[in-house]
Each structure stands twice: as structure tokens, then as C-alpha cells.
Amino acid sequence: MSRPARLAFLAGAVALVIAAPLRLVGLDAAPPGLHADEAHNLLDAVAIARTGASSRGEPWPLSFDHFGHDRVEGFYVYAVAAITPADGEVRPATVRVPAAFAGILGVAAIGLLAGWLLGWRAGAIAALLAAVEPWHVHYARLGLRGAFVVPLVALGLALAVRALRLGVVAEPDAADVDAETDGPIDAEKNALATAPLLGAAAALGLAALVYAPMRVSAPLLATVAAIVGWPALRSRPRAAVGALAVLAALLIPAFAFGLSDDGWRRFRAISVIDPDASIVSALGGFVVGWIRHASPRMLFLNTSSRGFWAEGAGLLSPLEAVALAIGLIVLARAAFGPRPTSEVSGDRGRPAARLILGGLLVAPVAAAMTRPTPDPLRAIAMAPLATIVIAAGVDAVIRLVERRARPALAVAIVAIPLAASAAFGLVAWSSALAGSRPFWRADLSAAVAAAERAVGEDGEIAVSGAIALAMPQVALAAEVAPETIARAHRDAAFATAHFEERGRVGRWRFVGRPLGALDDDLDGAAAVIGHADEEGAPSIAGWELVERVGRFAVWRRR
């Protein structure tokens, strides 16, 4: 192994050392409080680990009920169930552990993909960026199905690059020529090249089974790789057919689930395709959605909480905007310029650049088909490719500085401001978490504990919150026995009742006794009176405020 390659692998190891604590430390505190979807995943994982059935009593299901609205993929639930003890304490942070390890694997896979595509230094840069970018860190700390997308996409594309020899760190120039003998590749070497191709198909197909948007993004990414690598693919028809069979074997059940009543109900609820709207309207919604996902506003100034994001924090650090622009220019020149450019290693840079840009073009398609937009979680397949474009930009700047300074000094000149920008991005992200709407549930455990203290011989106790609460969250916050959680969850998907605020658009949801539900027709509680915000609690006719706990309030019926 050459010295540059050894240094790159050392930098990759450093990236993993940085990535691990950023994804594993304090999982119960940041993001604060379990989101309803996380609580639901944990609830089903506990039920599977203890009874072999979902919280609805379904034995070993392939998909799970989602709050009574639809059904979702079961891969993540089983990953959590595998590390959930059959007896003993249920820890909320358990639901985030598979996502954290998937995030660490994602850093390694992104470094490998970038290294094979653009060279080992670019690979090391990409791994270091992925270790600290808020987009990668955030979704590696949430127990959601999309957490597995980044490592599967990066690994799938990396194996495709290896099999089709698309990158600058590749084997022979021609797929049918042996580098040592200048003759045809023998059967053994051809078999070794076929294995990565089958692995690439398996990784992308599995991504489609793990997370719904990947049913669209995975085949599109595979198509881009096939088009760019067609010369090599054409010379190996059996391998191509085998890879297609593997991909189809995984995509068919994913599409079958998506086209089922439950899957189709979910798609209709969030799709830009409205049966009552025109094709032009649907196409316009798709184009607008794609632009929003590719816009600097989402990437660097995201003010939305969609996709469980920490509103007010950018997905990427500020200085990366410059590197992203440079990377796009460099890759566009390499992909479509009149002659190869030195920034991405001559002729080999052309297919590498086309794969990156083509992948970045199709990755947000699935997210653009949904509403509201933008949604950084549904567009998570963009994340590894965006990181690699930024790495290409950083590498190009280092090459430019190297013309006037020593290589080590050139790296330092570029790395120091980039590291400062990354630190700023992480601080802004962590500061935004507590105030972001998806994580207002941070005080729920304390609120339920206060409700339990308030329970007495007489009176009925309720907990209200500034946003909707789901039964799994309340039951987990109350630390009740898992079998009680499952029973309560079967009784009511949303064991809550909501009340419209007078003169306001918002809603409050309640849970009472403290785990049962308040009825819609509860005496004197037809509406919330007054205003509700972070600073004050509403008054409710027939109920007395006992205690405020963060964004929650504990009530006793008068």
C-alpha cells in the first residue's frame, strides 16, 4: 500500500473515532425525548422480544401497524428487538442504538465510496466530513427506519464502483482485460468481480425494504450505476442478470407492500399526486419539491421541523456551501468537459463524476413526490452523495494550494477553517434540538411522574402537552410493564382526545388517569380556554392546574 493510501486509511480511522462518540454518547438526552415514531418502534420491539408478537398481537409480522393509520416496514423494529432484553428494564435509548451503529458504518462506507471514486485523499476527507455533519449525526441518533439508508446506499454504490471499475482507484481500464497479462480476465478473477456486483444489488434492494422512499430511490440509483458502467456490465451478461435478479427479489416485496391497501393509503396521504388534481399540477408539485430538496435553504438554513429535524439548524456546516459549489463545478467539468481534468484523475474521473452527479440528481426524486417539502429524512439518500461532492471540492482546493505550498501545509490551510465551520454547525444543531417542535416531549417523563404523584383517593388526573402525544410515549415515560404498554396500545392507537383552542389554530391532546384517555364529551372540557404557549398554560373549565412541567401541564378534575 502506498504512503498516501496509508495516510488516507489513518484519517479514515480518525473519522470513525470521532464519529462513534458523536453517535453513541447521551442517546437518551440528545435529541431530548422520544418522538412518537421512536416510541412506537420501541413498543413493538419490546413486544417482539418478550412475546414474539407485535404490540397488536400479530405473531412475527413483516410490517407493523402505525398508529392505526397504515403499516410500516419492520426491519428497524427487529433490529431493536435483537438488543432488547426479554426481561428487565426497558431503556428508551435502546431504540436509538441500531441507528447509532448504522451511522458509524455509514461513515466508513462513505469514505470507501469516495476513495474508490475519487482517490484515497478524497475518501478520507469524505469520511471526516460525514463524521461531523449534522445531517449524518442527527439521523444516527434517532430510532427511525431511515437510519439504515446511508450505509446501505453508500455500500451499494461502493460495491458497484468496484465491480464496474468506475472510479480512479480501480482495476483494469477495460472490464475484459487483465492488468497483468493484457489478455482476457480468467474465470476466477471474473467471479471475484461478480461478487461485488451482487453485493451492490443486495445492499440497494435491502434499502428499499428498510425505508419506503427507497422503493423509488434504490432502483433509480441502480439505473444510474448501470448506465455509467454499461461498458463493463455489457461484457459480463451473466453477472448483470444475476445482479438484476437479486435486486428484483428484494424490490418486488417492497413494491408489493407499497401497493397494498395499507401502503397505498400512506402514499396517498403524503403524495403530490392528487386524484382530483391535473397531471400538470402533480408535475408542478414534483418539480417544486425537487428544487426545495436541492436548495441551499434546506441544506444550510433549514427552518423547518419536517423529517424530525431540529428546526433552525443547517443540515451541513456553513463553509461547506463553498466546497459544495466548487465540487459541483469540478465534477461537472470532469463529467461533461471536452477533455479529462486533473482534479479527478484524468479519464477515470469521467465515469466517477457522472455516477456522483447522476446519483445526486435522482436521490431526492422520492422525497419530491411527497408533501410537505422539504423533508431531509425522506431525502436521506442524498446525504452520502452530497458529502462526496463536498469532499471533491475540498480536495480540489487542496490541490490548488499545493501548487504554492507543501502538501502538509496545504492540508492544514484548508482543514483548519473547515474544522471550525464543522464545530459551529454541530453547536448550532445541538442548540436547536431543545427548542425544536419534534422534541418538545423532553419533559414528558417528568410530567407523567408529577401526575402519578398527584393521583389520590378522589379526583381524576390528566396531562396536557403543547403538541400531540401518542400512547406509546406516555406508557414508556411512565415506565409501566411492557405487557401493560401493549395492552393499552391495543385498546387505543392514539389513547388521547384533542381539544381545539379558541381563537387559535393549535391543538392540545390529553392523557388521563394518567394512562387512560379523556373522552371527547368530558364535562366542561369541550375546548381549551385562553392561549397556550411555552410560557403559560390554558385554563380548562372543570379542571384545576396542579403543576407545570416544561411544556406540559398536570391537571385535576374539580
Secondary structure, DSSP 8 states (H G I E B T S, - for coil): --HHHHHHHHHHHHHHHHHHHHHHTTTTTTTTS--HHHHHHHHHHHHHHHHSB-TTS-BS-SEEEETTTEEEE-HHHHHHHTTS-SSS---GGGGGHHHHHHHHHHHHHHHHHHHHHH-HHHHHHHHHHHHH-HHHHHHTSS--GGGGHHHHHHHHHHHHHHHHT-SSS-S-SSTT--TTTSS---HHHHHHHHHHHHHHHHHHHHHHHH-TTHHHHHHHHHHHHHHHTHHHHHT-HHHHHHHHHHHHHHHHHHHHHHTSHHHHHHHHHHBS--TTS-HHHHHHHHHHHHHHHHSHHHHH-----GGG--TTS-SS-TTHHHHHHHHHHHHHHHHHSSS--GGGTGGGHHHHHHHHHHHHHHTTHHHHTBSSS--TTTTTTHHHHHHHHHHHHHHHHHHHHHTTS-HHHHHHHHHHHHHHHHHHHHHHHHHHHTTSGGGGGGGHHHHHHHHHHH--SSS-EEEEESS---HHHHHHHTT--HHHHHHHHHH-TT--EEEEBTTSS-EEEEEETTTB---TT-TT-SSBBS--SSS---B-TTEEEEEEETTEEEEEE-
